[in-house]
Amino acid sequence: MKKIAAILAGTAVLTLGSVMPAHASDDWTKISGWTGLANKQPTGYMNYNGQVEGWGRVDWSGTTVEVHTGANDLWDGDGFCAVTQLRYHVKTGSSWNPDWQYRTPAIDCSSNGSQVTSPYYSSNYPIKDVTFRTCLGFSDGRIWECGNWSW
């Protein structure tokens, strides 16, 4: 089942306004806002080639994690969208999955100067090693190319 989920994660279709788990996964649940976890770390501003920008924030207590991201498409008419991508490791059962899991919670294709922000998400399983990056991608969530991962 995990292999199927990993394959689906790589080929999942995500449209604007969709929930973050765009495949057969229940790693995350949409929540109304931050719940007050003890630790927080914003990634700060991430820019890729001056075409897209984004940001991410992770809050955590132990391995309970909440995330929220934003994406902003800066170029009009280039056929690309701004995609904020996150990756993480998840523990299901008694062991950590060694494979990275990926999500694209925020996608902006509008080039109107306003960013798209994702809903807030809370982990359903223990999560660790959360990182973010901003990518050039498409409206369906497929990634073309990305900047570096930001802790």
N, C-alpha and C positions, 0 to 999 in steps of 0.2 A: 504494500500500500504506500509506503514512504517513497519507493522508486516512482510509482505512478504520480504521486504528489509532486515530486521533484521535476519530472518531465512536464507535467502540466504547468508548473511554476515558470518554466522557461518559455512556454508557448502560450501562456494565458493571455486573454484579451481583456483589457481594462479600458473602460470608457469614462469620460468625465462624469463625475457624480456617483460612480460606483463605489462600493465598499472596497477596502484595501485587499482582503483575501480574494483575488480574482481567479481562484482555482479551488480544487478540492482540499481545502485546508481550514482548520479551525484554530490556528495559532493566535488569532487576534479577535477582539470584540470591539465594535464601535461604542464609544462612551460619550457622554455629554460635555466633558471637560476634565481638567486635571483633578485628581482625587487627593492630592497632597502627599505624594510619596516623598521620602526623606531627601533624596538626592536628585539633582537636575543638571543637565549639561546641554546648552545650545551649541550647535555646530558653528553658528555664525553664518556669515554670507559665503555662498559658494557660487562661483561663476565659471562657465565653460566657454572658452573662445569668444567671449563677449556676445554670444548669441542667446544664452539662457542663464538664468540665475535661480538660486534656490536656497533653502535653509532647512534645518531639522532640529528637533529638540527631543531629548530622551529624558524621562524621569524614571527613577527606579528605587526600589527598596529590596535588597537581596537580589533575587532573580525575577521579581515582579516588575514589569516594565510597562511604561506608557510612552507613546510616540505621537508626534504631530509634525507635519512638514508643509512647506510652501514651494511653489514653482512659478517662474515668470518668464514667458517667451519675449525676447527683446527684438527679434527681427521679424518683419512682416514679409510674407510671400516667399519664404525660403523652403516651405514644405515640411519644416520640422516643428516640433513642440518642445517645451521645457518639461522634463520629467525628473522628479526627485525620487531617487531609488534608495532603499535601505536594505541592509543585509544583516544577518544575525545567526546565531546558533540556538537551537531549541532542544530542550530535554523532554523526551516523551518516554514514559515507562521509567526504567532505572538508569538510562544512559543518555549522554549528550550525543546528538546527531553530528558527526564530523563534517557533514556537507553544509555549506552556506545555504541559507534560505533567503529569498529575495522578494521584495514587494515594491510596488510603485504607487505610493499613496497620493501623490499630487501630480497632475498633468495640466499644463496650460498651453493651449494652441492659439490663443486669441490675439496676441501682439497688441493689446489695447492699453498697455501700461499698468494694468492691474494684475496682481498675482492670484493664483488659485491656491487656496489652503485646503489641506486635507481635514477630514474629521479627526478627532482624537481616538486613539486605539489603545486598548489595554491587553496585555498578554494573557492567554488562557493557560499557558504552560510556562515553566521556567525558561527565561531567555537570557542570553549573555552576548557580549561582543558586538553590540549594535553600532553600526557605522552608516553614514549617509554619503551620497554624492549627487551631483547634478549632471544630467545627461541631455543630449540631443536625442529625440525619439519621435514617435508617431502617436497619433491620437488614440490608437488602440493599445498603447502601453509598451509596444516593442521598442527596444533600445537600439540606437544607431552607434553612438560613441559617447564616452563619459569623461569627466574629470576624475581627479583622485578621490579616494575615500577620505572622509573627514571624521575624526573621532569626536 
